[in-house]
């Protein structure tokens, strides 16, 4: 008998790949920053992390190595993997010096992948940089456009920002546009774990170009897709996931408006997905759920799904982090702190209504609000918030600095 809003979680959760022999071959380009700021231990740790990742490859795979400063060089072209020793010998000769031509390095990595785009490979660029793009295109919007163009070719780009001197907006926009992971490593000591995670996920890919369509009965109107890019078309919602990995959940939260409805009535929600498997063949899957209405408010409260409620609250924090960063950039730290406090208050009330505990990050953002209001937003705090927000809204890897996720 009452109208109101609710959230629907549409989840994709493929099974793990059980045998190594079943995994898809990888076509990967390692794009390494060797500018002057990478001198010393940072470059040595980066090279060691790449070598650790290379140990996971075999002759099914194709691997290339591109390095850049103010110039770009392909040290190992896109060819059948020639083994660990070959990579080790080439990397041992890499030294640091010069400026940072990230855009050119990225383009060269894509060129190496394009030599082998035809086939059943997982096509991925892993880009590492510790500095600002100061040679060639340098705006985040430039990289957003390039990332979307690469994604249209089936190329995923994952980015690793190292230290405190890189542009986090550029790195996250690029990764999001190219549907890859984005990592913030405060220290080069974090790099081996990042490369291990990145190669591990690529070797566990089970589907690509996943097109999802959600259809709702009349009386249940979709309002928006939260966090993820999606299109509302009347009673339907559509969104795409570029790649799915075994055992890794991807989902979309859809905010919907329910009309006032009589008790015992039902509404049906249908979801279908069309995708390409690692064998190159197209397949589809789907499911449905029924929404029932009741006069008993306690029954309605008890029926809330705690995992969906948790996802909603985490996305409230992510959206507040994005707004807080934008406000702090405009010199409005008090408003930035107020935005974070408002999200925490919303979650506290929402968790009570939905009989679900608030996420651990709820307490943390109150501490962050105090910090921002008293002393402004530090460079490190800004990076952590940008990457954590990215990780939540895309269900990708985010910040990997000490003590974070």
C-alpha positions in Angstrom: 0.0 0.0 0.0 3.0 2.3 -0.1 5.3 3.4 -2.8 9.1 3.5 -2.2 12.5 2.8 -3.4 14.6 -0.3 -3.1 17.9 -1.8 -4.5 18.3 -4.8 -6.7 21.7 -6.5 -6.9 22.4 -8.4 -10.1 25.4 -10.6 -9.5 27.6 -12.5 -11.9 29.7 -15.2 -10.1 31.5 -17.7 -12.4 33.1 -20.8 -11.1 36.8 -21.1 -10.6 39.0 -22.7 -13.3 39.8 -26.1 -11.8 42.7 -27.1 -14.0 45.7 -25.1 -15.2 45.3 -26.7 -18.6 41.8 -25.2 -18.9 43.0 -21.6 -18.6 43.1 -19.3 -21.6 46.4 -18.2 -23.1 47.5 -14.7 -22.2 48.7 -11.9 -24.6 50.2 -9.4 -22.1 52.3 -6.2 -22.5 54.3 -5.0 -19.6 54.7 -1.2 -19.9 57.3 0.0 -17.5 58.1 3.6 -16.5 61.9 4.0 -16.4 62.0 7.8 -16.1 64.5 9.5 -13.7 62.1 9.3 -10.7 62.2 5.5 -10.9 66.0 5.5 -10.2 67.3 3.1 -7.6 65.2 0.7 -5.5 61.9 1.5 -7.1 63.1 0.4 -10.5 64.8 -2.7 -9.1 61.6 -3.7 -7.2 59.5 -3.1 -10.4 61.8 -5.3 -12.5 61.7 -8.1 -9.8 57.9 -7.9 -9.7 57.6 -8.3 -13.4 59.9 -11.3 -13.3 57.8 -12.9 -10.6 54.7 -12.4 -12.8 56.6 -13.9 -15.8 57.2 -17.1 -13.9 53.5 -17.8 -14.2 53.6 -17.9 -18.0 54.4 -20.7 -20.4 54.7 -21.2 -24.2 50.9 -20.9 -24.6 51.3 -17.2 -23.8 52.6 -14.1 -25.6 54.5 -11.5 -23.6 56.0 -8.2 -24.6 58.0 -5.6 -22.7 57.9 -1.9 -23.4 59.8 0.7 -21.4 59.4 4.5 -21.6 60.9 7.7 -20.3 60.6 10.6 -22.8 61.1 8.0 -25.5 59.5 4.6 -25.9 61.3 1.3 -26.7 60.0 -2.2 -27.3 62.6 -4.4 -25.6 60.7 -7.7 -26.2 58.1 -7.7 -29.0 54.8 -9.4 -28.9 55.8 -13.0 -29.6 55.5 -16.5 -28.1 56.9 -16.5 -24.6 60.6 -17.4 -24.7 61.0 -18.1 -21.0 62.0 -16.5 -17.7 65.7 -16.2 -18.5 65.1 -14.1 -21.6 63.0 -11.6 -19.7 65.6 -11.6 -16.9 68.5 -10.8 -19.3 66.6 -8.0 -21.0 65.3 -6.4 -17.7 68.8 -6.4 -16.2 69.9 -3.8 -18.8 67.1 -1.4 -18.0 68.1 1.8 -16.3 66.3 5.0 -15.3 66.5 8.5 -16.8 64.4 11.1 -18.6 60.8 12.4 -18.5 57.5 10.4 -18.5 55.7 9.7 -21.9 52.9 7.6 -20.5 50.6 8.0 -23.4 53.2 6.9 -26.0 54.2 3.9 -23.8 50.6 2.9 -23.6 50.1 3.2 -27.3 53.2 1.1 -28.0 51.9 -1.6 -25.6 48.7 -1.7 -27.5 50.6 -2.0 -30.8 52.4 -5.1 -29.5 49.1 -6.7 -28.4 47.5 -6.0 -31.8 50.1 -8.3 -33.5 48.1 -11.2 -31.9 44.6 -9.9 -31.3 43.0 -12.6 -33.4 42.4 -15.8 -31.4 41.3 -16.8 -27.9 43.9 -14.8 -26.0 43.3 -12.6 -22.9 44.6 -9.3 -24.1 46.0 -7.1 -21.4 48.3 -4.1 -20.8 49.9 -3.7 -17.3 51.0 -0.1 -17.0 53.3 1.1 -14.2 54.2 4.7 -13.5 55.4 6.7 -10.5 55.2 10.2 -12.1 53.1 12.7 -14.0 52.6 12.5 -17.8 55.0 15.3 -18.9 55.6 14.2 -22.5 52.8 14.1 -25.0 49.1 14.0 -24.0 48.8 14.5 -20.2 45.1 15.2 -19.3 43.0 12.5 -17.7 40.4 13.0 -20.4 43.0 12.0 -23.1 43.6 8.7 -21.3 39.8 8.1 -20.8 39.3 8.4 -24.5 42.2 6.1 -25.3 41.1 3.5 -22.7 37.6 3.4 -24.2 39.1 2.9 -27.7 41.3 0.0 -26.4 38.3 -1.6 -24.6 36.4 -1.6 -27.9 39.2 -3.7 -29.3 39.0 -6.1 -26.4 42.1 -4.8 -24.8 42.0 -4.4 -21.0 44.4 -1.9 -19.3 45.4 -2.2 -15.6 47.3 0.6 -14.0 49.7 0.7 -11.1 50.5 4.1 -9.6 53.6 4.0 -7.4 54.5 6.5 -4.7 53.2 10.0 -4.3 54.0 11.7 -7.6 51.6 10.2 -10.1 48.2 11.5 -11.2 45.5 9.2 -9.6 42.7 10.7 -11.7 44.5 9.8 -14.9 45.3 6.3 -13.7 41.8 5.4 -12.5 40.0 7.0 -15.5 42.2 5.0 -17.8 41.6 1.7 -16.0 37.9 2.3 -15.7 37.6 3.2 -19.4 39.6 0.1 -20.4 37.8 -2.0 -17.7 41.0 -3.0 -15.9 42.3 -2.9 -12.3 43.8 0.2 -10.8 46.3 0.0 -7.9 47.9 2.5 -5.6 51.2 1.3 -4.2 52.7 3.6 -1.6 55.9 1.6 -1.7 57.7 -0.4 -4.3 57.6 -3.3 -1.8 53.9 -3.7 -2.7 54.6 -4.4 -6.4 55.2 -8.2 -6.3 51.8 -8.7 -4.7 50.2 -6.5 -7.2 51.7 -8.1 -10.3 50.9 -11.6 -8.8 47.3 -10.6 -8.3 47.1 -9.1 -11.8 48.5 -12.1 -13.6 46.5 -14.5 -11.5 43.2 -12.8 -12.4 44.1 -12.7 -16.1 45.0 -16.4 -16.1 41.6 -17.2 -14.5 39.4 -15.4 -17.1 36.3 -17.4 -18.0 34.2 -15.0 -20.2 34.5 -11.7 -22.0 32.1 -9.0 -23.4 29.3 -9.9 -21.0 26.1 -8.0 -21.9 23.5 -8.0 -19.2 19.9 -7.0 -19.5 17.5 -6.7 -16.6 13.7 -6.5 -17.2 11.2 -5.4 -14.6 7.4 -5.8 -14.4 5.2 -2.7 -14.6 4.9 -1.1 -11.2 8.7 -1.5 -10.6 10.5 1.3 -12.4 14.3 1.4 -12.7 15.8 4.8 -11.7 19.6 4.3 -12.1 22.5 2.0 -12.0 24.7 2.7 -8.9 28.5 3.0 -9.4 28.6 1.1 -12.8 27.9 2.5 -16.2 24.5 1.4 -17.3 21.6 2.4 -19.5 17.9 2.6 -18.3 15.5 1.9 -21.2 11.9 2.1 -20.0 11.4 -1.1 -17.9 14.8 -2.5 -18.7 18.4 -1.8 -17.6 21.5 -2.8 -19.6 25.1 -2.9 -18.6 28.3 -4.6 -19.8 31.2 -6.3 -18.1 34.3 -6.6 -20.3 35.8 -9.7 -18.6 34.8 -12.2 -15.9 37.3 -14.1 -13.8 36.6 -17.5 -12.1 35.5 -17.1 -8.5 35.3 -13.3 -8.7 32.0 -11.6 -8.3 30.9 -8.7 -10.5 27.6 -7.0 -9.9 25.4 -4.0 -10.5 23.1 -2.3 -8.0 19.9 -0.9 -9.5 17.8 1.6 -7.6 14.1 1.0 -8.4 10.8 2.8 -7.6 7.9 0.5 -6.5 4.4 1.8 -7.0 1.9 1.4 -4.2 0.9 -2.3 -4.4 -1.6 -4.5 -2.6 -0.4 -7.1 -0.2 0.3 -10.6 -1.6 0.9 -9.2 -5.1 4.1 -10.1 -6.9 6.5 -8.5 -9.3 9.0 -10.4 -11.4 12.6 -9.3 -12.2 14.4 -11.1 -15.0 18.1 -10.9 -15.8 19.9 -12.4 -18.8 23.5 -12.4 -19.8 25.1 -13.0 -23.2 28.9 -13.5 -23.3 31.8 -15.0 -25.1 33.6 -18.0 -23.5 37.3 -18.6 -23.5 36.8 -21.0 -26.4 35.5 -18.0 -28.5 31.9 -19.3 -28.6 29.0 -17.2 -27.5 26.6 -18.4 -24.8 23.9 -17.1 -22.5 22.5 -17.5 -19.1 19.8 -16.0 -16.9 17.7 -16.0 -13.8 14.7 -14.3 -12.2 13.5 -13.2 -8.8 10.0 -12.5 -7.4 9.2 -9.5 -5.2 6.3 -10.1 -2.8 4.4 -7.4 -0.9 3.2 -7.6 2.7 1.1 -5.5 5.1 3.6 -6.4 7.9 6.4 -3.9 8.2 8.5 -6.2 10.4 8.3 -8.9 7.7 9.4 -6.4 5.1 12.4 -5.4 7.3 13.4 -9.0 8.0 13.3 -9.9 4.4 16.0 -7.5 3.5 19.2 -9.2 2.1 22.1 -8.2 4.4 24.7 -8.6 1.5 22.7 -6.3 -0.7 22.3 -3.8 2.1 26.1 -3.9 2.7 26.8 -3.3 -1.0 24.4 -0.3 -0.9 26.2 1.2 2.2 29.7 0.6 0.7 28.6 2.5 -2.5 27.3 5.3 -0.3 30.8 5.7 1.1 32.3 5.5 -2.4 30.1 8.2 -3.8 30.8 10.4 -0.8 34.5 9.9 -1.3 34.3 11.1 -4.9 32.3 14.2 -3.9 34.6 14.9 -0.9 37.7 14.8 -3.2 36.0 17.2 -5.6 35.1 19.6 -2.8 38.5 19.5 -1.3 40.1 20.2 -4.7 38.0 23.4 -4.8 39.3 24.5 -1.4 36.1 23.5 0.6 37.4 21.1 3.2 34.5 21.7 5.6 32.0 20.7 3.0 34.1 17.7 2.1 34.1 16.6 5.7 30.3 17.2 5.9 29.7 15.0 2.8 31.6 12.1 4.5 29.7 12.5 7.8 26.4 12.5 5.9 27.2 9.2 4.3 28.1 7.7 7.6 24.8 9.0 9.1 22.8 7.6 6.2 24.5 4.2 6.6 23.8 4.1 10.3 20.1 4.7 9.7 20.0 2.4 6.7 21.7 -0.5 8.6 19.1 -0.2 11.4 16.2 -0.3 8.9 17.6 -3.2 7.0 18.8 -5.2 10.1 22.4 -5.3 8.7 25.6 -4.1 10.3 27.2 -1.0 8.8 30.5 -1.7 6.8 33.8 -1.3 8.7 34.6 1.7 6.5 31.8 3.7 8.1 33.8 4.4 11.3 36.9 5.1 9.2 35.3 7.9 7.1 34.3 9.7 10.3 38.0 9.8 11.2 38.9 10.9 7.7 36.3 13.7 8.0 38.0 15.0 11.1 41.4 14.9 9.4 40.2 16.8 6.4 38.4 19.4 8.4 41.3 20.1 10.7 44.3 19.9 8.3 43.0 19.5 4.8 43.3 16.6 2.4 46.8 15.3 2.0 48.2 13.9 -1.2 48.3 10.4 0.2 44.7 10.6 1.6 43.5 11.9 -1.8 45.1 8.9 -3.6 43.7 6.4 -1.1 40.2 7.8 -1.4 40.2 7.9 -5.2 41.4 4.3 -5.4 39.2 2.9 -2.7 36.2 4.6 -4.3 37.2 3.1 -7.7 37.6 -0.4 -6.2 34.2 -0.3 -4.6 32.2 0.9 -7.6 33.9 -1.3 -10.1 34.5 -4.4 -7.9 38.1 -4.1 -9.0 41.3 -3.9 -7.1 41.9 -0.5 -5.5 44.4 0.8 -3.0 47.1 -1.6 -1.9 49.0 0.7 0.4 50.0 -0.6 3.8 47.1 -1.8 5.8 44.5 -1.3 3.1 42.7 -3.7 0.9 
